[in-house]
């Protein structure tokens, strides 16, 4: 049993190819990990909220999965609510994915919010259909997923398998070719939950921004920053994490709070407060974030 589990984990870590739930190729079913049929995002208007969020959760871009779920960080959200009390705040959620995991916090905090910023690396994609394949492009025109009804190929994922490296080069080449030829006929897909899009129309308190955490922040300083399942050693190197945290510290007000959450198995949280331009550990939930020890004092 452990051998099969270890083999599966190895394949997930090192594979670029995933078979879709409706795939009928035994090779993919027996060897490669399973993933929902991402090509369906081309027809996103036909999907309900649950299926849409499930599909987006399996997008891999810039070394991170866009995993999302309603009330995914419930204990963190409850602690934020308890901390704020009756204060009016500017709040940023980093790595918000479709925004569905932010809904609960927004509904509960609405009266206390000045502005709630939701940011992510990727909110908009262009999907180009070429015969039976679907090529996903980011806002800079770079292809990062190729999918069809039977399999999904994640171009941003690294692999040690030589055959995958060659396949990746092939699909990158095809992606560039189709980008020039078919991009104007591609479909623009917004990777945001419909409920979030509706809130953006109805309220000026919620703002959506495609933002890279290594870039400057062009808005006001913030009272609270929530970072869930982004700053960890699975996705990033220690140096990268420190650079990102330093950037987040710059946009925090003095006495502002940084909530860093991980919940792969259990929700672990570390809360830091900015004091004299340093981050001081203020609170912890369960084991705390794995990066806690080298973040404190930055």
C-alpha positions as CSV (number, residue, x, y, z in Angstrom):
1,X,0.0,0.0,0.0
2,X,2.8,2.4,0.9
3,X,4.6,1.5,-2.3
4,X,1.6,2.5,-4.4
5,X,1.1,5.7,-2.4
6,X,4.7,6.7,-2.9
7,X,4.5,5.9,-6.6
8,X,1.4,8.0,-6.9
9,X,3.1,11.0,-5.1
10,X,6.2,10.6,-7.3
11,X,4.0,10.7,-10.4
12,X,2.1,13.7,-9.2
13,X,5.3,15.6,-8.4
14,X,7.1,14.7,-11.6
15,X,4.3,14.4,-14.2
16,X,3.2,17.0,-16.7
17,X,0.5,14.8,-18.1
18,X,-2.7,14.0,-16.3
19,X,-5.6,12.0,-17.6
20,X,-9.1,13.5,-17.5
21,X,-12.0,11.8,-15.6
22,X,-13.7,11.0,-18.9
23,X,-10.5,9.7,-20.5
24,X,-10.7,6.2,-21.9
25,X,-7.0,5.5,-22.6
26,X,-5.8,2.8,-20.3
27,X,-2.2,4.0,-20.5
28,X,-3.2,7.3,-18.9
29,X,-5.5,5.6,-16.4
30,X,-2.9,3.2,-15.1
31,X,0.2,5.4,-15.1
32,X,-0.7,9.1,-14.9
33,X,-2.5,11.0,-12.1
34,X,-6.1,12.0,-12.5
35,X,-7.3,15.6,-13.0
36,X,-10.7,17.1,-13.9
37,X,-11.2,17.9,-17.7
38,X,-9.8,21.4,-17.8
39,X,-10.9,21.8,-21.5
40,X,-14.4,22.4,-20.2
41,X,-13.4,25.9,-19.0
42,X,-13.7,26.8,-22.7
43,X,-17.4,26.4,-22.1
44,X,-17.3,28.1,-18.7
45,X,-20.8,29.7,-19.1
46,X,-22.3,26.2,-19.0
47,X,-20.7,25.3,-15.7
48,X,-22.2,25.7,-12.3
49,X,-20.2,27.4,-9.5
50,X,-19.1,24.2,-7.9
51,X,-17.8,22.6,-11.1
52,X,-16.2,25.9,-12.2
53,X,-14.2,26.2,-8.9
54,X,-13.2,22.5,-9.0
55,X,-11.7,23.0,-12.5
56,X,-9.9,26.2,-11.7
57,X,-8.4,24.5,-8.6
58,X,-6.5,22.2,-10.9
59,X,-4.8,24.9,-12.9
60,X,-1.1,25.0,-12.3
61,X,0.6,28.4,-13.1
62,X,3.8,30.0,-11.9
63,X,4.7,27.0,-9.6
64,X,1.4,27.1,-7.8
65,X,-2.0,25.4,-7.9
66,X,-5.1,27.7,-8.0
67,X,-6.8,25.5,-5.3
68,X,-9.9,27.1,-3.9
69,X,-13.0,26.2,-1.8
70,X,-15.7,28.0,0.1
71,X,-14.7,28.4,3.8
72,X,-11.3,26.8,3.0
73,X,-9.6,28.9,5.7
74,X,-12.5,29.2,8.2
75,X,-10.4,29.3,11.4
76,X,-8.2,32.0,9.9
77,X,-11.2,34.0,8.8
78,X,-12.8,33.7,12.3
79,X,-9.6,34.9,13.9
80,X,-9.5,37.9,11.6
81,X,-13.1,38.7,12.5
82,X,-12.2,38.4,16.2
83,X,-9.1,40.7,15.8
84,X,-10.9,43.4,13.9
85,X,-13.8,43.9,16.3
86,X,-15.4,47.2,15.3
87,X,-12.5,48.7,13.4
88,X,-12.7,49.9,9.8
89,X,-9.9,48.2,7.8
90,X,-8.2,47.8,4.4
91,X,-7.6,44.1,3.8
92,X,-5.7,42.2,1.1
93,X,-6.0,38.5,0.4
94,X,-3.1,37.2,-1.7
95,X,-3.6,34.2,-3.9
96,X,-7.4,34.5,-3.9
97,X,-7.8,32.2,-6.9
98,X,-11.5,32.4,-8.0
99,X,-12.4,34.4,-4.9
100,X,-14.8,31.8,-3.6
101,X,-12.7,31.3,-0.4
102,X,-13.0,35.0,0.3
103,X,-16.8,35.1,0.2
104,X,-17.4,34.2,3.8
105,X,-14.9,36.8,5.1
106,X,-16.4,39.5,2.9
107,X,-20.0,38.8,4.0
108,X,-19.0,38.8,7.6
109,X,-16.8,41.9,7.4
110,X,-18.8,44.0,5.0
111,X,-19.7,46.7,7.6
112,X,-16.1,47.0,8.7
113,X,-14.4,47.1,5.3
114,X,-12.9,50.2,3.7
115,X,-11.5,48.1,0.8
116,X,-11.1,44.3,0.4
117,X,-8.5,43.6,-2.3
118,X,-8.4,40.1,-3.9
119,X,-5.2,39.4,-5.8
120,X,-3.8,36.5,-7.8
121,X,-1.2,35.8,-10.4
122,X,-3.9,34.9,-12.9
123,X,-7.5,36.0,-13.2
124,X,-7.9,36.0,-17.0
125,X,-7.0,33.4,-19.6
126,X,-7.4,33.1,-23.4
127,X,-8.4,29.6,-24.5
128,X,-7.8,28.7,-28.2
129,X,-9.5,25.6,-29.6
130,X,-7.5,23.9,-32.4
131,X,-9.2,20.8,-33.7
132,X,-9.8,18.7,-30.6
133,X,-7.2,20.5,-28.4
134,X,-7.5,23.5,-26.2
135,X,-4.5,25.8,-25.6
136,X,-4.5,28.1,-22.5
137,X,-2.7,31.4,-22.7
138,X,-1.9,34.0,-19.9
139,X,-2.3,37.7,-20.4
140,X,1.2,37.9,-21.9
141,X,0.4,35.4,-24.6
142,X,2.3,32.5,-23.0
143,X,0.8,29.0,-23.3
144,X,0.8,27.1,-20.0
145,X,-1.8,24.3,-20.5
146,X,-2.8,22.1,-23.3
147,X,-5.9,19.9,-22.8
148,X,-8.4,17.7,-24.7
149,X,-11.1,15.3,-23.6
150,X,-8.6,12.6,-22.6
151,X,-5.6,14.3,-21.0
152,X,-4.2,17.6,-19.7
153,X,-0.6,18.8,-20.1
154,X,0.7,21.3,-17.6
155,X,3.4,23.2,-19.3
156,X,4.5,25.2,-16.2
157,X,5.2,22.0,-14.2
158,X,8.8,20.8,-14.0
159,X,9.5,17.1,-14.6
160,X,12.6,14.9,-14.4
161,X,11.3,12.6,-17.1
162,X,13.2,13.2,-20.4
163,X,10.1,12.3,-22.5
164,X,8.1,15.0,-20.7
165,X,10.8,17.6,-21.3
166,X,10.7,16.8,-25.1
167,X,6.9,16.9,-25.1
168,X,6.9,20.2,-23.2
169,X,9.1,21.7,-25.9
170,X,6.8,20.4,-28.6
171,X,3.7,21.8,-27.0
172,X,5.5,25.1,-26.3
173,X,6.3,25.3,-30.0
174,X,2.8,24.5,-31.0
175,X,1.5,27.0,-28.5
176,X,3.6,29.8,-30.1
177,X,2.4,28.8,-33.6
178,X,-1.3,28.8,-32.6
179,X,-0.9,32.0,-30.6
180,X,0.0,33.8,-33.8
181,X,-2.5,32.1,-36.0
182,X,-5.6,31.7,-33.8
183,X,-5.3,34.0,-30.8
184,X,-7.9,36.5,-32.2
185,X,-10.5,33.6,-32.3
186,X,-9.7,32.5,-28.8
187,X,-12.2,32.8,-25.9
188,X,-11.5,35.1,-23.0
189,X,-12.3,33.3,-19.7
190,X,-12.4,35.1,-16.4
191,X,-11.3,32.8,-13.6
192,X,-13.5,34.3,-11.0
193,X,-16.6,32.9,-9.2
194,X,-19.8,34.5,-10.5
195,X,-20.8,35.6,-7.0
196,X,-17.5,37.6,-6.7
197,X,-18.1,39.2,-10.1
198,X,-21.6,40.2,-8.9
199,X,-20.2,41.7,-5.7
200,X,-17.7,43.7,-7.7
201,X,-20.6,45.2,-9.7
202,X,-22.7,45.9,-6.5
203,X,-20.0,47.1,-4.1
204,X,-17.1,49.5,-4.3
205,X,-15.6,47.8,-1.2
206,X,-14.2,44.8,-3.1
207,X,-11.5,45.2,-5.8
208,X,-9.9,42.5,-8.0
209,X,-6.3,42.9,-9.1
210,X,-4.0,40.6,-11.0
211,X,-0.8,41.2,-8.9
212,X,2.6,39.5,-8.6
213,X,3.8,39.6,-5.0
214,X,7.3,40.5,-6.1
215,X,6.0,43.7,-7.8
216,X,5.3,47.1,-6.1
217,X,1.9,47.8,-4.6
218,X,0.2,50.8,-6.1
219,X,-2.5,51.4,-3.5
220,X,-2.8,52.5,0.2
221,X,-1.1,50.7,3.0
222,X,-3.1,47.9,4.6
223,X,-4.3,46.9,8.0
224,X,-4.5,43.2,7.3
225,X,-2.9,40.9,4.8
226,X,-4.1,37.3,4.5
227,X,-1.9,34.8,2.6
228,X,-3.3,31.3,2.5
229,X,-1.5,28.2,1.0
230,X,1.0,30.3,-1.0
231,X,4.0,31.0,1.1
232,X,5.4,27.5,1.7
233,X,8.5,25.5,0.8
234,X,6.6,23.2,-1.6
235,X,6.1,26.1,-4.0
236,X,8.9,28.5,-3.2
237,X,12.5,28.6,-2.0
238,X,13.4,30.2,1.3
239,X,15.0,33.2,-0.4
240,X,11.9,33.7,-2.6
241,X,9.6,33.6,0.5
242,X,11.7,36.1,2.4
243,X,11.7,38.5,-0.6
244,X,7.9,38.3,-0.9
245,X,7.4,38.8,2.9
246,X,9.7,41.8,2.8
247,X,7.5,43.2,0.0
248,X,4.3,42.5,2.0
249,X,5.8,44.2,5.1
250,X,6.3,47.4,3.1
251,X,2.6,47.6,2.3
252,X,1.5,46.9,5.9
253,X,0.7,49.8,8.2
254,X,2.6,50.0,11.4
255,X,0.8,47.6,13.8
256,X,-0.7,45.9,10.8
257,X,-1.2,42.1,10.8
258,X,0.0,39.4,8.4
259,X,-1.9,36.1,8.5
260,X,0.0,33.2,7.0
261,X,-2.0,30.0,6.7
262,X,-1.5,26.5,5.5
263,X,-4.1,23.8,5.5
264,X,-3.0,20.8,3.6
265,X,-4.2,18.4,6.3
266,X,-5.0,20.8,9.2
267,X,-5.3,24.6,9.3
268,X,-2.0,25.9,10.6
269,X,-1.7,29.7,11.1
270,X,0.9,32.2,12.2
271,X,0.0,35.8,12.8
272,X,2.7,38.5,12.6
273,X,2.4,42.2,13.6
274,X,4.5,44.9,12.1
275,X,6.3,46.8,14.9
276,X,9.1,49.3,14.2
277,X,9.4,47.9,10.7
278,X,9.9,44.3,12.0
279,X,7.5,41.4,11.9
280,X,6.8,40.0,15.4
281,X,4.9,36.8,16.0
282,X,1.7,37.6,17.8
283,X,-0.4,34.4,17.6
284,X,-0.4,30.9,16.4
285,X,-3.0,28.3,15.5
286,X,-2.1,24.6,15.8
287,X,1.5,24.1,14.6
288,X,1.8,27.5,12.9
289,X,3.0,28.0,9.4
290,X,6.1,26.0,8.4
291,X,8.0,29.3,7.4
292,X,7.3,30.9,10.8
293,X,10.8,30.5,12.2
294,X,12.6,32.4,9.4
295,X,9.9,35.0,9.0
296,X,9.9,36.3,12.5
297,X,12.1,39.4,12.9
298,X,12.2,40.3,9.3
